[in-house]
Amino acid sequence: MPKALREYEWRQWLRLQPLLHAIKTARYRRIDQRFVHQPVEGDDVPAIRDAARGRHVLLTVAFDDPRCLDLQLRLTEGLVRHDLHIVADNSVSDASADENRRVCANRGAAYVRLPANPWTVKNPSRSHGAALNWMWRNVLEPAAPAAFGFLDQDLFPTQPCDPFEPLEATAFYGDLRWAGARWFLWAGYCFFRFDAVGREPLDFGLDWFAGLDTGGANWEVLYRHVDPNTVPQRPITAFAALPGIELRQAYCEWRGSWLHEVGLDGDLSLKAKKREAVLRLLAPAIEISLGSARQEN
């Protein structure tokens, strides 16, 4: 929902911003609704719904980085307790999508190639939110999993963990973000118990005019009714992945025991070096994950 009219200052009224914001919001919603109702090719979606029903489901939106996706799936397979990992491919490149499909087949993850996203070139945040909404409407909502969680593709676990355990005591949780007096869960790490949220008109998009990024459009239906102090949190620490490089140029994060590469931030000319630094940091976790996989086999 857009901001309440009382939240606009008189200068904004003089510039007709409430009217302009309302018109743009309605336009954005029409575009999103058209996208959500687009079908995908193939018969995978009904089978994925069946596989997800009543289970604990991870969902990653992939975007033009098969190496990153392979790394995450390798780590979640060995370190993260879950029943099913679904990859929603929002890539622009068909070549990347083909490689992502092969990665998922090799790692045992379910794969959905999303329809062409109207926001991908224009606005990455809107593109991500539209991708999450497509998966919610077409896969998760009809499947009714026991619980589900969203992961950024460049977020990597480094220790064995059960991200669904906190849902035994709460309807949803994740990393909090604030926009003035409003708060929401970061779309890169958020988990929901289906029996608590499945009947709500969920919207994992954004409400930019209210300052809410991807996932923030659930403010009205979910977050405004809950005390944020009751939502389980984990420490978040920013660091530079490369020695001698400023934080903003090689930005990464520790989110609890998870490493966030933050691939779209920083100096993109350093992206390859940053990825190699991230791989070095993840080397011990990869060994632990491989050991866990061997024990299960």
Secondary structure as the mmCIF struct_conf table of DSSP 4:
data_model
#
loop_
_struct_conf.conf_type_id
_struct_conf.id
_struct_conf.beg_label_comp_id
_struct_conf.beg_label_asym_id
_struct_conf.beg_label_seq_id
_struct_conf.end_label_comp_id
_struct_conf.end_label_asym_id
_struct_conf.end_label_seq_id
HELX_LH_PP_P HELX_LH_PP_P1 PRO A 2 ALA A 4
HELX_RH_3T_P HELX_RH_3T_P1 LEU A 5 GLU A 7
BEND BEND1 TYR A 8 TYR A 8
HELX_RH_AL_P HELX_RH_AL_P1 TRP A 10 LEU A 14
TURN_TY1_P TURN_TY1_P1 ARG A 15 LEU A 16
HELX_RH_AL_P HELX_RH_AL_P2 GLN A 17 VAL A 36
TURN_TY1_P TURN_TY1_P2 HIS A 37 HIS A 37
BEND BEND2 GLU A 41 ASP A 43
HELX_RH_AL_P HELX_RH_AL_P3 ASP A 44 ALA A 52
TURN_TY1_P TURN_TY1_P3 ARG A 53 GLY A 54
BEND BEND3 ARG A 55 ARG A 55
STRN STRN1 HIS A 56 ALA A 62
BEND BEND4 ASP A 64 ASP A 64
HELX_RH_AL_P HELX_RH_AL_P4 PRO A 66 LEU A 79
STRN STRN2 VAL A 80 VAL A 80
BEND BEND5 ASP A 83 ASP A 83
STRN STRN3 LEU A 84 ASP A 89
BEND BEND6 VAL A 92 VAL A 92
HELX_RH_AL_P HELX_RH_AL_P5 ASP A 94 ARG A 107
TURN_TY1_P TURN_TY1_P4 GLY A 108 GLY A 108
STRN STRN4 ALA A 110 ARG A 113
HELX_LH_PP_P HELX_LH_PP_P2 LEU A 114 ASN A 117
TURN_TY1_P TURN_TY1_P5 PRO A 118 LYS A 122
HELX_RH_AL_P HELX_RH_AL_P6 PRO A 124 MET A 135
HELX_RH_PI_P HELX_RH_PI_P1 TRP A 136 LEU A 140
HELX_RH_AL_P HELX_RH_AL_P7 GLU A 141 ALA A 143
BEND BEND7 ALA A 146 ALA A 146
STRN STRN5 ALA A 147 LEU A 151
TURN_TY1_P TURN_TY1_P6 GLN A 153 ASP A 154
STRN STRN6 LEU A 155 PRO A 157
BEND BEND8 GLN A 159 GLN A 159
STRN STRN7 CYS A 161 CYS A 161
TURN_TY1_P TURN_TY1_P7 PRO A 163 PHE A 164
HELX_RH_3T_P HELX_RH_3T_P2 GLU A 165 GLU A 168
TURN_TY1_P TURN_TY1_P8 ALA A 169 ALA A 169
BEND BEND9 ALA A 171 ALA A 171
STRN STRN8 PHE A 172 ALA A 179
TURN_TY1_P TURN_TY1_P9 GLY A 180 ALA A 181
STRN STRN9 ARG A 182 ARG A 193
HELX_RH_AL_P HELX_RH_AL_P8 PHE A 194 VAL A 197
TURN_TY1_P TURN_TY1_P10 GLY A 198 ARG A 199
BEND BEND10 GLU A 200 GLU A 200
BEND BEND11 GLY A 205 GLY A 205
STRN STRN10 ASP A 207 ASP A 207
HELX_RH_3T_P HELX_RH_3T_P3 TRP A 208 ALA A 210
TURN_TY1_P TURN_TY1_P11 GLY A 211 GLY A 211
STRN STRN11 LEU A 212 LEU A 212
TURN_TY1_P TURN_TY1_P12 THR A 214 GLY A 215
HELX_RH_3T_P HELX_RH_3T_P4 GLY A 216 ASN A 218
TURN_TY1_P TURN_TY1_P13 TRP A 219 LEU A 222
HELX_RH_3T_P HELX_RH_3T_P5 TYR A 223 HIS A 225
BEND BEND12 VAL A 226 VAL A 226
HELX_RH_3T_P HELX_RH_3T_P6 PRO A 228 THR A 230
BEND BEND13 VAL A 231 VAL A 231
STRN STRN12 ILE A 236 ALA A 240
BEND BEND14 ALA A 241 LEU A 242
TURN_TY1_P TURN_TY1_P14 PRO A 243 GLY A 244
BEND BEND15 ILE A 245 ILE A 245
HELX_RH_3T_P HELX_RH_3T_P7 LEU A 247 GLN A 249
BEND BEND16 ALA A 250 ALA A 250
STRN STRN13 TYR A 251 ARG A 255
TURN_TY1_P TURN_TY1_P15 GLY A 256 SER A 257
STRN STRN14 TRP A 258 HIS A 260
TURN_TY1_P TURN_TY1_P16 GLY A 263 LEU A 264
BEND BEND17 ASP A 265 GLY A 266
HELX_RH_3T_P HELX_RH_3T_P8 LEU A 268 LEU A 270
HELX_RH_AL_P HELX_RH_AL_P9 LYS A 271 GLU A 296
#
